[in-house]
Amino acid sequence: MNYPSPYSLGATLYMPALRSDILDAVFRKKLPQLRSLVVCLEDAVAEVDVQMALQKLHLLLTNIEQCGGRLNKGPLLFVRPRNAAMAAELNDWPLIKHIDGFVLPKLGLSNLSVWSAAVTNPHLLLMPTLETAEVFNPSAMVELGLALQSTLQNRVLALRIGGNDLLGCLGLRRNPKTTLYDTPMGYAIPMLVSVMGAQGFALTAPVFEQLATPELLEAELELDIAHGLVGKTAIHPSQINIIQHSLRVSLDDLNSANVLLSDSAPAVFKHNGAMCEPATHLKWAANTLQRAKWYGVKATQKRNKNTSISLAGVN
């Protein structure tokens, strides 16, 4: 199957399945800038409302069917089932063809086989959420990454980092005046990027739960991007543009990426005051072009003329 790029996720907005305006978001009648949407049947729905939420989801899919299917350029649409048993039920719905995949909550080594048995529909992409205590164990994450590769047949679009749940495992809550990187997540995120990223998985950034400090969200996004995270969970529409504007690339980075990917690029050269080495920086360059494709280039001030100088003799 043809995968969308993980960079196409952008700001992923979670909407409780009980909401009545999800169809408008799917067809871009509202939030036209939205790139990806998750209909949530888990934490955002109380136990007493689960059956009603399932009915709402079925109605949503029925309405999409009656409209002739989703828009070609509409947002990616995912469903977060409450548990593996619910996922197994949804997996067999004929109308589930109208979603792109499932977000798998609290996936870990202990329940991977159960989830794998539940999500057998080969057309559904998967975004497991890393949000249990074992996430803090690098060895367990190495093992989980290998197990994901062998059991879910490369259907994983991205791994989602559940920041609030991970802090909850430690009995903590984010300080509203600091970024997530000033908490124990400042260890967990780089570790996950290193362990899971080295195994080929893309990762998305945790939610920013403060709505009154957009400048702090921007600061956290800079750190997310510096760690190679490909998108970020949004809890409110006001965060969508902030997240997706931050994902734009600088003109300097875009130029560097194009030079690195050029067939005529030297083995080592200087560009924009930095050493460039295609053998080392090729993946960064490809990722930068993906970000530019989906989000564009940041507006820049007038700069001095760029130059590239061969550094073939540099060790």
Beta strands, then each sheet from edge to edge (+ up, - down):
strand 1: 11-16
strand 2: 36-40
strand 3: 76-80
strand 4: 101-104
strand 5: 125-130
strand 6: 159-161
strand 7: 203-204
strand 8: 232-234
strand 9: 269-271
strand 10: 274-276
strand 11: 308-310
sheet 1: 7+ 6+ 5+ 4+ 3+ 2+ 1+ 8+
sheet 2: 10+ 9- 11+
end
